[in-house]
Amino acid sequence: MKLTHFIVGFLIFISGSAPSQELIAKKETKQDLIDFVFRNYMGEKPGASFVVVKEGKIVDCQSFGYADLENKIPATCETNYRLASVTKQFTAMGIMILIDRGKLKYDTKLTEVFPKFPAYGKEITIKHLLTHRSGLLDYGKLYPKDSEEPLLDQEVLNLMMAQDSLLFPANTQFKYSNSGYAVLAMIIERVSGKSFKKFMEDEIFSKTGMTNSTVYVKGDPIKNRAYGYTFNDSLNQYENIDQSIFSSVKGDGGVYSSVSDYAKWDKSLYGETLVNKDLLADAFTSWDENGKTDGNGYGFGWFVDVENGKKYVRHSGSTSGFITNSFRIPSEKLTVAIFTNTVQFGGLWRTAPFLASLYSDGELPIPMDIMIEKEITNNGSGDIKTYYDTLMARDTNYKVDTEDLTRLGFSYLRNDNKEDALNVLTFVKTEFPQNFDGYIGLAHYYKKYGDKEKAIEHFKKVIEVATSDDQRHIDFSKQQIKELSQ
């Protein structure tokens, strides 16, 4: 159903009577909903930019707040943000370009590229690195955190070469690995004969028209640059935290780009601008120890989710002062990218699907948890059930996910918003009694506020309701009951 029908239903509820179309337009629009989810980035604060791309064209692009607080430079759709781990899709594409040209293969061993690599590298292939199945140790745990010098990709490779073992035998399990993508950047340099930055500029940015994008190298200028910030509670102000000892690693997080440039990147992923279509398909396919799989998992620089027969590919990023998110629905040719220059407001995993739903012409469900959060922000949490029933009675497509609703309750719990936390979690328990989420949420609530008896009661309900698929929650609840009973 079209968004305008949703707006009608929403306004009827909050006003108590059917308003005129003119009143609807004034009181509740798509922009009102957008402003709500980006409310924390408005004013003299670090900023956010988003783009929505459909059928290869930008259908909306907006920015909020500042790219540079010190100089009062507003964020725009051309602002360059550090992409953090959204970089990995570009690093993966660099490897695929070399594979497409016959300079690498999926099964090329690490020791074939770096002959001096320790013997354990004989078991690690390019594909294992791409899909986070290499078993390489985490460079963040190997590099001294009190170091005064920023870590670089070459030094990550050196750290890996100084080891004599893996976290697990290659290809036996998945473990997200920044080390693997730093090593991939060094493979690109070794095989292409170009620096990672030069390779990205020559082989990806120039060919896709991403003229605003670059790779971070200390001392090199970055046009339209956003600086990263966090909020210092003791000083009651934002602080520039643009760099850390790990922010100079390029392959896992060093690309700077704007949302307008990202739209050009997205367009290239529907054709053969960079590599052949079969390689592209491999990137957007989950891989396990046996090869391709139809289920959820990880491709080449992308997480892959399949829900109700529809494939979603996505990736988020977080680094010193920046949080980013890219969310694509290839079957709809619909993409949302959101880049921010503060870590203050957490991840964007809810915001991106919400924006996608607003621009999907009713094809994608609107996340109910965000609508309930908006109602609580505007009118309080005292009558969530009535609001929920009113929305569900309308001819609108909603995604009602008990896990997401419980997360909303936990967000209030973390901030000590006792009433809102209790009302949300009670609503989940009452409306979805067959699901364990509300019970475990309330168990945590009562534990936090010292009511051991009620906490135990709700942990017992988790054990009663949860299935074998939720075994970790069952085990956790049993442990909690044991500890609370002592």
N, C-alpha and C positions, 0 to 999 in steps of 0.2 A: 504494500500500500504506500501511496505517496506521503511524504512528510507533512504536507499541509493537513491531511486528515488527522495525523497524530497531534498536530498543534491544536486543531479544533477540540479534540477530546481532552487534551491537557488543560485548555482554558476553561472548558465547561466545568471541569472538576474544581479548579482553583477559584473560579468566580462564583460557583454555585448555581449559575444559570447559563443558558446558551447565549453567548455574546454575538454581536454583529461581526461580519467579516472585517469591517474596518477596525474594530476593537481588537480582533485577533491579530491583525497585522501589526498593530501598535504594541500590544502587550507581549506577544510571544512569537518570535521568528526563529528561523534557523540560526541567525546571528546571535540571538539571546542564548541559545544552547551552546554555541561555540564560545561565547564570552564566559559562560559559566565554567566550562572545563579549563579555560585559560585564565581564570580570574586571578590566580596567584602570580601571574607574570605581568600584570598591568601596573602602570604607574612607574615611579622611579625605582625600578627593580631590575635585576637581570632578566633577560628576555627569552622569548620562544618564537620560533617560526614554523609554520606548517604549510604543506602543499598537498593538494588532492589532485591526482592525475587520473583521467578516465579516457579510454580509447586513445591514448597517446597525447592528450591535450590537457593543459592545466585548467581545471574548472574552478579552483579557488586557491589562493595563496595569501596568507596573512601573517603578520608579525605583531608582537607585543613586547613592551618593556625596552630595555637597553642592551645593546651589544657591548658597549663600553660605558660603565657607570662613571668612571673618573672624568671622562670628557663629554658625558651626556649625549652619546651617539646612539640614536634609536636603532633597534633591530629592524631589518628589512628582509624581503625575500631573497636579497643578494648577499646577506650577511654570511660570512664563512665561519661555521662552527667546527670544532674538532669532533669528528664522527665517532671517536672511540671504537668500540667493536663493530660498528656498522662498516668500518674499514675492511673487515675480513672478506666481504663479498667482492671488494676490489682486488685484494690480494689473491683470492681464489681465481678471479678472472685473469689476472696476470699469469698464473700457472696454466690455466686452460688455453690461453693464447699460445704459450710455448708448446703445449701438447698438440694443439691444432696445427702447429707448424712443424711437428715431428721432432722437436728438440727435447721433449720429455715424453714419458709414458706414465700411465697410472701406476704401473708396477716398478718404476724406476726406484732403486734403493737409495737410501741416504748416503751410503758409502760410495755409490757410483758418482754422485755429485761432489762429495767431499771425501776423497780417498783416505784421509787421515782421521776420519771419524772413528770412534771406538767400535769394536766388533759388534756391539749390540745394535748399531745402525744398519747392519746387514738385513735385519728383519723389518725395518721401517720403510714403507713405501710412500710415494707422493700421495696416494689415495688415503693412506692412514693419517697423514698430516692434515689433509683437507677436511677429513671427517672426524677429527679429534679422537682418533683411535691409535695414536702412536705410542702412548705410555710415557712420553717425555716428562721429566720432572718440571715442576712449576718454578719458573725463574724468580718469581716473587719471594719464594722461600729460600732461594740460594744466594741472592744478591743482598749485601748488607744494607739494612734499612737506614743506617746512619751515614751512608755514603754521601759525599758532597758532590759527586759526579753523576749525572743522569746516565742510566743504562741505555745502550744502543743495541741494535739488532745483531751486529757482529759480536758484541760481548755476550749476548744471549747464546749465540752459536758456540762461543768459546766455553761458556758455562756448561752447555750440554756435552761438549767434547771432553770436559774434565770429569764427567760422571762415568761410572762403570756399570750402571744398571738402570732399569726402567721402573716406573711405578707398577706396571703390569706388562706381561708379554704383549707385543704389538698385535692389535686387532682382536684382542680378547674382550675388550669392553670400551665403552664410550666415557671419556672424561674431558670436559671442555678445557682446551689448552691454548693459552696465550703463547706459550713457548713454541708450540708447533707452527703458529702463524708468523712468529718472528723468524723462525728457521725457513719458512716458505719464502719470506722476503729475501733472505740471503741466497736461496736457490735461484730466485729470479735474477739477482745480481750476477751470480756466478755463470748461469747459463746464457743470459742475454748480453753480458758484458757492459751493462748500463747500471747506474745507480737505481735503487728502487724508485726514487723520486722521478728521475729522468724517464724510466720505463713507464711509469704511470702517466706522465705527461705526454709522451710520444705515442703510446700504444692504446691508451684508454681515453684520457681527457680530451686530447685534440681530435680523436676520431668520433667522439660522441658530442662534441661541441661544448664540453664542460670547461670553458675558458676561465671560469672563476675559481676553479678547484686547484689544490696543490697538496703536497705532502710536507709535513712539518720537518724542518731542519733548523736547529738552533742558529739564530742570527739571520736567517733568510726572511725577508719581508713577506707578510701575508696580507693581501688587500682585503678590505671590508671585514677585518678580523673581529670576531667576538672573543672576549676574555671571560674566563671562567670564575665563578664566585661561589662562596658559601656564606651562610649567615652566622655571625659570631654573637651568641646569646649574651655573653658577658658585656660586650661592647654595644650591643643592640644595633649592629650595622653589618652590611655585607663586606666581605673581605675578598680581595683578588687572590685566588688560589690556582692560577692558571697552569702552574707547572708542578710536577712531582718528579721523583727520581725515575719513575717508570713511564713518564709521558712522552719521552723521546723515542721510544720503540715504535717503529713505523709499521711493520707488517701486521700487527694486531690492533692498531688504533691510531695511526698517524695521519690519516687523510683529513684535510679540511675541505668542506664543501658547503654550498648553500642549498636551500630547498629548491630554488629555481634550477640550479644545475642538476640536482638529483632527479628532477623530472626528465632531463635529457638522458641521464643514465637509465632510468626506468624504461624509456622508449626504446633504447638500444637492446633491451632484454627480450623484446618481442620479435627481433629480426636476427640477421647474421652480420651485423656491423662489426662485431669483434671476433666471434667464433661460430662454428657451424651449429645447426639446430640440435644435433644429437648431444654435443657437449653441453649446451645450454640445458637440455632436458636432464642430463645427469646432475647438474648443479642443484636443480630443484626437486631432486629425488632423495628419499631417505636411504641410508646405507647402514648395513650391519655387518657382522663377521662373515656372512655368506654372500654379500653383495647388495644389490638393490632390493628394497622392500616397499610394499604399498602402504605401510603404516606411518605413524609419526616418528620423527627422528631428526637427523641432521644431514644436509647435503653438502655442497661446497660453499661455505660461507653463509649458509641459510639454515635456520630451523624450519622444519616442514611439519605442518599439522594438517590432518585430514578430519573433517567434521561433516557428517551428513553427506558424504560423497563429494564435498567441495574441498579443494586444496588451498591452504593458506601458507605463504612463505613469509618469514619475518626474521628480524634481528634487532636487538637492542644494544645500546652501548652506554657505558658509564666510566668516566675517568675524572681526574682532578678538575672539578668545576663544570663538567658537561654531562648531560644525559640525552641520548638520542634514541629514535625508534623508527624502523621502516617496516611497513606492513603491506603485503601485496596479495591480491586475489586474482591470479592469472586468468581464470575462467571468465571473470567479469572485466578484465583489463582495468582494474581499479587499484590504485596505490595511494597510500598515505605515508608521508614522511614528516616527522616532527623532530626538530633540533632545539635544544635549550642550553643556556650557558649558566646553569646553576644546578647543584645537586640537592637544593633545599627541599624540593617538593616531590622527591622520589621518582619512581619509574613512570613510563608512559604506556604500559602494557594495556591499560584500560582505555586510555584516551584515543589511541590509534583506531581500534575497532569501532569505537563510538563514532568518530568522524567518518569512517568508511560507511557505517550504517546510514548516516545522514545524507550521503551522496549516492546511495545505491538504488534509488528509486524503489525502495521497499523490498529489494532482493535480499538484503542482509538484515538480520534482526537487530533492534536497538537494545543495547545492554540495560537490563532493568536496574542493576545496582547503581548505575550512574543517575538514572532518573530518580531513584529513591534518595540518593545522596543530595540531589538538587532540591527535592521536596523538604528534606531535613534542614538544609541550609536556609531555605526561604521561610518555612513554616513550622519547623520543629519535628520531632519524631513521635509525637503523641498519638498519631492516628495513621501509622504506616499501612495498616491492613486496609482501611477504607480507600486510601490513595491507590494502593496496589490493585484492589478489586475494580476500581474505576478505570484504570488504565487497561487492565486485562479484558474488560468488557468492550473496549473499542476495537474496531477493525484495524488493528495495527500489529505488526510483527515484532515481538519482543523476545530477547534471549534471557530466560530466567535460569540463572546458574547459582545453585546454593553455595558453591564454593566461593564465587565472587561476592555474593551477599554476605557470607560469613567474614570474608576479608574486610568488607566495609565495616562490619561490626568491630573487628579487631583494630581497625584504624582509629576508631573512636576510643577503644579500650587503651591503646597505646598512649593516647593524648589525655587520658583520664576524663574523658567525656562520659561519665558513668551512665547518665540517663539515656543518651543516644545509643551507647553500646548495648545496654540492657534491652532497650526497645527493639533494636535491629536483630539481635541474637534471639530474643524471644519470638519475634515474628518468624524467623527462619525455622525455629523449632516447631512452632504451632502450625505454620502453613505447610511444612514439609516434614511431618513426623516420621516418615519412613526413611529419612536421610540422617546420617550421623552428624552433619556439619553444625546444625544448630546446637546440638547437645554438647559437642566438644567446645564450641564457642562459649556457651554458658558455663561449662565446667571451668574454663580458664577465667571467666569473669568472676565467679564465686571464689575461686582460689586466690585471685589477686586481692579481693576485698575481704578475705579472712573467714568466709563461710565454708568451713571444711565439709560440713554435712551435705550441703547442697552441691558442692564441687564433686564429692564422691558419688552422690546420686546421679549426676549427669555423666560422669565418666563411666558409670555402670551402664547407662543407656547407650553410650557409644559402643560398648562391647556387645550389647544386645542387638543393636540395629546394624552395625557395620558388617560388611561381607568379607570374604577371604581376600578380595581385591584391596581391602583397606587394612591389611594385617598390621602395618606399622602403627596405625592409629589405635588398633586394639591393644597391641603390645605397650604402646605409650600409656594408654589409659589404665592398664593393669598396674604398671609401675607407679603411676600417680596415685592410684587407690592405695597401694601398699605404703607409699610414703606419707600420705595424708592420714592414714589410719594409725600410724605409730604415735 
